[in-house]
Structures are given as C-alpha cells and as structure tokens.
Amino acid sequence: MKSSPRARSVFAVLVSALALLLVGATGAQAKPVKVTGSTTVTPSPQAKTFLADKGVSVAATGKATAAGGKFTFPIASGFGDTETFNGVLAHAGGLRFTKGDRSAVVRRFVAVRAGDTSVLLGQIAGRPGNCKQVKKALRSFAVKHPGVRKGVRKLAKQYPREARRTVRSVKRYCSEGRVVVVAQLTNLGKSVKNGTATLTADLKLSRQAARLINRVAGSDVVAAGASLGSAVSTVTPKG
C-alpha cells in the first residue's frame, strides 16, 4: 500500500512542528518543555455502532489500557510550547482490530499539534516501513521553508546529542511499521490548572485508517471523515 501525498506531507508536519517549536523558542519568551502524562480516547457512538454491526472488536495492546469503553495511552515522550501548545506527543501501546481470523494492530500513536495542521499518526504492525517517503517529504519541506531549515541546522550544531537522538527516533519510527495518518484532529481545546495542561480534540477518520478497518471487516463499513470520537490529553512538565 503506497502512502498518499497527504500522508507523506504529514511527516513533514511532524518535523516542522519540532523545528518551529525550537526555532521560535530562540527569540520568544515561550519555550518548548518535555512533558509526560496520558491520552484517553472515548469512541463516538457512531464508531461503536459501525464496528459492532460488522462484528469488529477493538482491544487495547501493549501499555494501553481499556476501561468503561475508553482507551488510555501513556505518553512515552513529548514536548510542547508553553504559550501556543503546539507540540508532539508520542504514545505507547496501541489498538487491535479483529474479526474472525483477520486482525490488524495500530500502535505508537503520535499526536502533532502544529498551527492549523493537527493530526494523529500511527504504525501498522507487521507492514513494511516507509522511510523513503519520510525522507522525500522532509527534503520537499526543506526546499519550501529555507528559514526553518537554517534554524534547524543551527540548533543541530548547538545541540548535537539531541539532534542525533531525534534522527534515530524518526528512523526507528518509520522503519518498524507502516506509518499512516489515523485521524485529523479538530475542535482543538486547551486549558491549564496548577501546572497541568489539558488538551482536547475530536478525531475524524482518515482515508488510510478507513481502508484498514474495511479490510478487517471484509466490507466497506466506514468512510474517511467519520467521527472516531474525542481525545483528552493530560500533560505535565517532565522534571
């Protein structure tokens, strides 16, 4: 399965979020901070209905947990801008979709909040990785955004260890499973109380994720744009 131009561009969004946070912090009061916490997803009634009607079950895997019809994923790593709340949250665990002898696992969800573009990425376990598409997207982004490219290069020289760690992480992420856009994040909200930020969003199913679910179901049960539900991320600065 080849990834679409939209999917490839999303990888550039992921790296641009990193770049813009870091570059912006050099001349602004806000600064990116490492965070910890968890994200809880509440499936929409529509999602529950179309999966149940077709006999598709959903279960938490890895470090994800399920309780009361909700799924919670611990934040494995992440950082965000304390002023704009742009940032990246990488989660542990995943979801297994099963019908009869057919199943698929989507794991390691990465939520990216970057200006007007906010998405949820995920890995499909057992599928070939797509590092080539990632590299192509990054090269395209660098050509179109020379200012950010220069800023990233400068920061890489200032923080070589962190730069190498980021490159290794992206390579692992794109090589250990097929990376897809799971959902678009809409109706973004944020609030802060006692140092803890609560980020909210609605999830709209992507075309890639719809194809995956339909493949497991054995028929077209859902289309892109369907409501997956809502997500609440509770994050605190990591000491």
PyMOL commands that set and color helices and strands:
alter all, ss='L'
color gray80, all
select helices_A, chain A and resi 5-27+45-53+131-144+146-158+160-175+207-217
alter helices_A, ss='H'
color red, helices_A
select strands_A, chain A and resi 32-43+57-61+65-67+70-81+87-91+94-99+102-114+117-124+178-193+196-205+227-237
alter strands_A, ss='S'
color yellow, strands_A
deselect
rebuild
show_as cartoon
